[in-house]
Amino acid sequence: MDTVVISIGGSILVPDDDDKDYIVKLASMLNRLKDDTRIFIVVGGGRIARYYIKLGRSLGADESYLDDVGIEVTRLNARMLIVALGNSAYHVPAITFDEALSAAKNHSIVIMGGTHPGHTTDAVAAMLGERAGAIRLINATSVDGVYTADPKKDPTAKKLDNISFDQLLEICMKVAPGAGPNVVFDPLGAKIVARSGIETRVVHGRNLAELEKAILGQEFRGTIVSRA
């Protein structure tokens, strides 16, 4: 049975736009796949986390404290997906990788939020993928692949269908540090998938048809990151 880790941004799961409808459909799709695929999911904080991080920063909180705030929000988001998945999912967000791996012995789907300050959703997913021996990592994000620049800001940005780990890292390193970054993939996560050689697929998380294809290792609309 293949093991797949899915990193799903909070801005995909709960953007405050038909959240229930999307979560129900996502859960239904995951439940269809669970008998043939061992699934781990790492959920991000998204818009809600960024709101609290911005508010906390304006009140004088340091970046490490703000990371803790973001982690709390990721676990709240994770709980919503757990509820929708029903008995097939481990009943609470796993706090550690050891807990996630242990829970996977008795549950088809295990969900995590954040873990440690400074570790983004992507980094946690990459670390979990390494520990779990994942065959692929799916980054379900708000764009339909990796681009040469932010397509929401640069109309000349070009989508890249296939890139190497080094190319992904080069693109990620252009992003400024700090709690609550909003990027297609983060540098630490990129380094981990590179050293592990975990094929990474970037797909628009709200396009459930393409997300399912990415999870199953089929041809899909997005970007594949692999060894050159």
C-alpha positions, 0 to 999 in steps of 0.5 A: 500500500502506497503512503502519501502525505498531503500538505493542505493550506488553511486558505484552501481548507477554510477560506471562509467561502463554502467551507463546509461544502468543500470539506465534505467533498474532500472527506468523501474523496479521501474516504474513497482512497483510504483502502488502497492508500495510507494517507497522512495530512498536514493542515495549515493555518491559512487566513485565520492564522495570518490574522492572529499572527498580524494582530499579535505582531502589532501587540508586540509578540515575538516571532516564536510566540506567533509561531505557537499561535499559528500552530494552535490554529492549524490544529483547529483547522485539522479538527474540522477535517477530522470531524468530516472524515468520521471513523476512518480518521484518527480522532484528534490531530497528532501532535508528534510524528511518533504519535502519527505513525502509531495512529496509522497502525489502526486508522486509515487517515491521520491528520496533523497541524503544526509541530514546532515554532519555525516549521511550516506546514510544508516542512512538517509534511516533508518531515512526516513524509520522510519518517513514514516512507512516503512515495509522494508528497502532495502540496495542495495550495492556492495555485495550480503549480509552481510558477517562475513568479507569483502568478497573482502578482506577475502576469508574465509568470510561467507555470513549470510542469516539471522541475528539480528539487534544486529549482524548487529550492531556488524559487523558495529562497526568494521569500522573506522569513517570518511567521505566517509566510504565504508561498507555494512551498517553503525552503526547509520543506524543499530541502527535506524532500530533496534529501529524501527524494520524495516526489512532490506534486503541487496542485490546486487544492480546491480542484478535487479532481486534479487533487485525486489524480495527484494523490494516486500518482496519475497524470494531473494538472500541476507541477511535479518536483523530482530528481533531475 
